[in-house]
Every structure is written in C-alpha cells, then in structure tokens.
C-alpha cells in the first residue's frame, strides 16, 4: 500500500489555492481534493507496516499551531517538474515533522534522509516543455510569487493511502490523529 502522512487543508485555503491555479498558464493542476502538506512519504509498504505505523501514532501528541502558506516556487531545477506554495518557517511544524520521523523509526519504518521543505504542490509539468512555457511560468511566478494566505490552525494530521491511476491519484484518508 502506498501511503503518506499529511496535513489536510481547510476549505478556505483550498479555495484560495484554486483561485491561484486558475491563472496558471500550463501544467497538470493538482485537484482540490488532493491539496495537502506532506509530513512524511511512507512509500509502498505492506499493510502490516501501515498498521504498525497507525498503532504507533495513536498515542502521538503534539501542540496545535497556526500555519501560513506564502511564496511560490518550483522543484526540478532549470526544467521545473512542479509548482508549489511554501509553508513559512514554523518551529512547531519542524518539530512535528521531526517527532513523526522518530515515531516512525520506532515503529520500524526507516525513511530516507531528506531535507524537509514543507509545501503544497499546485501543479506538475511534463519534461521537455517548450521554452515558451517556461517563460510563461516565469511571468506567472513574477506576478504571483509573493502570494501569502491567511494563517490557519493545524489541529490534526492524517494517514492517507495513495492509489495511482491513469488520471490523477486518488487519496483516501485512512486515519486522523488529533494534536493537543
């Protein structure tokens, strides 16, 4: 089962991100129901490992906090693979991420070491896009790059299953873990 831990977004944030996506000149937009902030990608794991993760998270506690999304960026270097809005620096978010990784390790799931760059992916781009598309994307980021959304409270995170298909993936919330 392909799974991940993420912070689901409130409707007001999803609405604001949809408004932003409308003006994007090209790319495959992330569907509104799939917008989230990934805390840990678990990858493809057997159901018993996902169950062990779930059991380990039942007693997990962390403090509620406010989260702000601000600033557009891309991943993929000179040929962008995706467009995202970043989460502003948040000690509480970084602490949540670190503590979750430790809890997962304690449950026997070893995640690869990666730099945590919290963000919400808005669109994905095909490889070898025409130079004109890159110019249009650059203009979009120049015009909208400083986008800042109102902070929202984070009171829980969720365990999601990701089902890949011909179209966009389908994300099923398997469990919700309350903070505080």
N, C-alpha and C positions, 0 to 999 in steps of 0.2 A: 504494500500500500504506500503510495506517495503522499507524504504529509508535511505540514509545517505549522509553526506557532505564529500567531499574528494578532495585531490589534485591529479589530474591525472599526470602521469609521462611522460616525453618526451621519444621519441623513443630510444634515445641514452642510457638512464637509463634502459629502458625495455630490450634492447639488452644486456646490461651488466648483468642484473639480470637473464636473460635467460641463459647466459653463466655460471653463478654461479649454477643455478638449474640443469644443465646438469650433474654435478658431484655429486649431492645429491644421497646418496646410497638407499634411500627408501622414501616413503611418497607420498601423492597426491599433485602434484605441482599445484600452482595457475597458471591459464592460463595467458599468457602475456597480453591479453586484459583486464584482471581483476586486474592487479597490480596497486595499488594506496596507498595513505596515508590517512587514515580516520581521519577526523577532528571531526566529531560528528555522532554517530549512532542514527538515529531517531526512529528506530524500526518500528513496524507495526502501521500505523496511517491511519485514514480515509482521502480520497482525499482532503477534505476541509481543513484539518490541514496542509497537504503538500502544498496546495495552499496558505494558510496564511503564511507559512514559506517562500515560494517563494516571496510573496509580501513584506515581511519584509526584505528580502535580496537584493531586487532590488536597494535600496539606500545605502547598506552597502559599506563602503570604508575602505581599509587598505593599507599599504605600500607594494609594491613589495619587495621581498627579495630573497636571494640565500639560497638554502637548500642543505645539504650534507647528504648522507646516508653512515653510517660506523658502522661496528661491528655486527656480527651475534649473535643471542640469541634465546632462546626458552621461550615459555609460557607453563605453565601446571605443573610446579614443577618437582618432581622426574620422572614422566612419561610425557614427553613433548607432548603437544597437537599440537604445531605449531612451525615452524622455521621462524624467521624474520630477517630483517636488520633494524637497528635502525636509526632514524634521529638524527644527532648530536645536542647538545644543541643549541637552537636558540631562543633568546628573541622574535624575530619577529614571529616565529611560535607559541610560547606560547601565545603571545599577540593576534594573530589571533584566536586561539582556545578559549581563554577566552572571547573575544569580540563576537565571534559567539554564544557561550553559552548564553551570556547576551541577544543578539538579539533574540535568540530562546525563551528564557524565556519571553521576551517582547511580542512575538507573541503567547504566551500561551502554549508553549511546554516545559514541565518540564522534563529535562533529569536527570537520576540518577547521583549522585556524584560519580565520578570515577577519579582515578589518570590518568592523560594524559601521556601516554607512546608512543609517536609518532614512528611509524614503518611501514614497508611494509611487509606483510605476504608473504612468499615464498612457504611454503608447510604446509600441515596439516597431522597429524599422527593418526592412529587408536589407540584406547585404548587397553591395554594389548598386546602391541607389544613385540616380543621376546627380551630377554636381548641382543642377538647378534645385533639386530637393534639399540639398544641404544648405544652399543659400537661403531658401525659404524658411528652413528650420532656424537658421541663424537669425534671420529677421524676426521670427516669432519669439525667440528667446530674448532678443534685444528689446522687443516691445513689452513682453510679459514676464521676463525673467525675475523681476523683483516682486512677483505675486506673493502676498502674505495673507494667510487665512486666520480668522479669529481662533484663539486657543480653545481647545475642547477638553473636557475631563476624560481621563482614562481610568475606568473603574474595573476593567477586566481585560483578559486576552483569551484567545480561543485556539483550539486544536482543529485544524482543517485537513480534510482529505482532498487531494487534487486528482481529478480524473481528466486525463488528456484525451482529446478527440480531434477530429478533422477541423473543427472550428476552434473557438476559444476554450480553454479548460473550464471545467465545472468544479467549483469549490463547495464542499459540504462541511458545515460546522459539525464536528463530532462531539466537542465538549467545550464548556465555557468555564473559566476559572476567575473567580472574583478576587480583586485586590482588596487590601484593607481589612 
